[in-house]
Amino acid sequence: MTRIKSSQHPRLIVFDIVDEWNDDSFFIVHNFKQFANVWREMFHQDDYTIVVKFDYGTSKDLMNEIVSQIVALIWRTGKDSGLETCLVFEEAQFYFPNHGMHPNFMHLITTGRHARINMICNTQQPAEISKLLISQSSEIYLGRIHEPNAIKYLEQSIGEIAEQTRSLELLQFLYYPVGHLDQIVIVDLLQNRPSEEQPPEPEPEPEQEVPEGQTQNQIQPLQKDGDDHPPKPSESL
């Protein structure tokens, strides 16, 4: 879903903690200095993807410090240039937790629209995400969830329908615009998904031999020995 939604934004910056954004066309950076050098050359361009990756074992504090510096730079240049930029946060709970969020991230959530910044965030731990981020979102997609605590947390905001996330298939999502729970629908990204297993088609019955001089429509149904009358159409032989 993240890739599909992000494809609608040509100017893209991705914070890739899961190491899934590896196309050759992407600009890959690992720290603020590298990002600033690439950003200086690219931010006036109409189409680019810059991916910020972190070395294995990088501490959460260091990641947050690097990302907060990048976010501040994007906010300033967006405010001055008026150019729209989309930020993608993989595993958003690392940046927008329930407690201890960096001040720059709070500023991004509440004022990013003034700097022409859009955001796409995903997480596998919805209960760990800041309620401020949820309240400022425009739409929510919920994929398959089995963790009881996560479902219980979601029930606080969307009610009993959260239980439906247990039975969602791969590439199915519950979708709703924030503030409009009456508009919750299931979005299926898999085209022509079979609704149920279809029974096998019956094998064709062998054709009955037609006696010479008689047409197929003239063949009478067979009668069992002892039958006093031919069977009615609703009866079986």
N, C-alpha and C positions, 0 to 999 in steps of 0.2 A: 504494500500500500504506500509506503514512504516513497519508493521510486516512482510510482505512478503519479502521486500528488506533486512530487518535486519536478517532474518532467514539464509541468505547466509554468515553470519559472526558469527563464534562460540564464539569469544571473544568480548563481548558487554557491553557497559556502556551507560545507558539511563538516561537522565535528564527529569524526568516525572512530569511536572507541572500540567498535567491534570488527574493524578491518574488513569491511565489505565493499568499500568504494575503491576499485582498483583499475578502472578503465585507463587506457593509455592516453586518452585525451584530457585527463584530469591533471591539474597542478597539485602536487603533493607537497605539503610542508609539515614541519614537526615542532616548530616553536614560533614565538611572536616575531622575531627578527626575520625569519624566512617568510612568514606571512606578509609582513609589512613590505618587503621587497617586491613580492609578487603582486600584492594589492595596489601598490603605487603604479604598476604598469597596466593593471587589468581593470580597475574599477570604473573606467570610462567606457569599457567595451560593452557590447550588447549581449554577448553570449560567452559564458565561461563557467567552469566548476572548479572551485578550489577546495581541496580536502585536507583538513587538519587531522593528522594522525599522531598517536602517542606511543612511545616505546613501551614495550612490555615492562610492567613493574613501576611505571610512573605513578607517583602518589596522587591521591585525589586532590590534595591541596595544591600541588604544582599544576595539575590539569586545570583546576578552577582559576588559578592565577593567570595562566596563559590565555585561556578562553575569555576571561574577563577583560584582559588587555585588548584582545582582538575585537570583542564586542564593542568596547569603548571607541576604538578606531573606526569601526564600521558605522556606529551611530553618528560620529562627528562628520564623516565624509558623506553619509547619506543625508544628513541635515543640510549640509552646504551645497551638495550637488543636485539634490532632488531625484536621484536615480534610485529605482526600486531594487532591493536585494532580498533574497530569501535565505534564511538560515535553517539548516537541518541539524537537529540534535538527536543522535542515536543514543538510546538509553538515557533519556532525559532526567531520570532520578538523580544522576550524578551532578547535574547542574541546577536543578530546580527541586530540591528536597523539601519535605515538610518543615524542616527546622534547619537553621544555619545557612540560609541562602546568601550568596555573595551579593553585596549591594548593587553591583553593576548588572546582575541578572534581574533583580527586582526592577531596576530602572528600565531595562530592556522590555520586560513584560508590560509595564504600565505606560511607557512613552515611545516604544519602538515604532508605532505607526506614524508618529510625527517625523521620524527619520526615514520613512518609506521602507521599513523593515517588516517582512513577513516571516513567520516561523512555522516549521513543521517539526513536531516532537513525537517520538515514539518511546514506549517503555514496556517491559514485561512485568513491571511492579507498580500497577496503578495506585496502590495504597500509599506508596512512598512519594508520590508527586504532590507538589505544592498546590493547595486549593486556589491560590492566586492565579497560577498558570491556567487552571481549568476555567476559572471565572472569566478570564480574558480571551479564551479561545472562541472561535466562531463555529467550529464543528468538531464532533468527536466520532471516531471509529473504534469499535471494540471488537477484537478478534476472539478466537477461542480461548477460554480461561477455565482452568480446572482447580486452581488454588482456592480453597474455601474462604480464606481471609480476604483475598482480593474480591471475590464475589460479594462477600458480606459488606465490604467497603463500598462497592458500587451500588449496592441496594440502598445505601443512604442517600444517593443522589438520583438514581433512576428507578428505584423500587424493585418489585419482584421480577420485572422483565430481565434483570441482570442474570437470573438463572438460565436464560436462554443462551448465554455465552458458552455454557457447558456443551451444548449440542451443535454448535456451529462447525461447519466443515472447513477444510483448508481453503483460504481465499474467500471466506464468507465473513461479513462484519455487520454488527449492529451500528447503524448510523443515526445521528440526530444533530440538528443545529442546537447549540447551547441555548438554553432557555425555552426550548420548544419540545418538551418530552412527549407531547401528543403527536409528534411527527417521526417517532422512531420507526425505522424500517430496516429490513435485512438487505444489504448490498452484496451481490454475488459477482465476483470477478471472473469466475470460471463460466465461459459461455457454454450453453446447452448441457448443463449439469443434469443428469437423469434424476428425476424426482424419486423414483423407486425402481427396484430391479424388475425388468420386464420378463415375463414368463417366456420360455422358448416357444417358437411357433410350432404348431402341430404338424407332423409329417403328413403329406397328402395321402389320402386313401387310394388304394389301387382301383383303377377303373373297372367297372363291372362289364363283363362281356355281353354284348347285345346280340340276341339270337337273330339269325338271318330273317329279314323281312319285317323286323320290329325296330322302331326308333327308340332312342334313349328315354324319351318322355313317356313311352308306353310301358316301360318295365314296371311291374307291380311289386310291392314289397313282399318279401318272403313271409310265410306264416309258419309258426311252430306247429308241430303235430298236436292235435287236440284243440287248436284255436277254432272258435266258431265263427269268427269274423276277422277281417283284416284290421290291423292296429290303426288307431286314430293318430293324427300327426303328433300329438303330445305324448304318446306312449313310446316306450322303447321296446326293442325286440329282445 
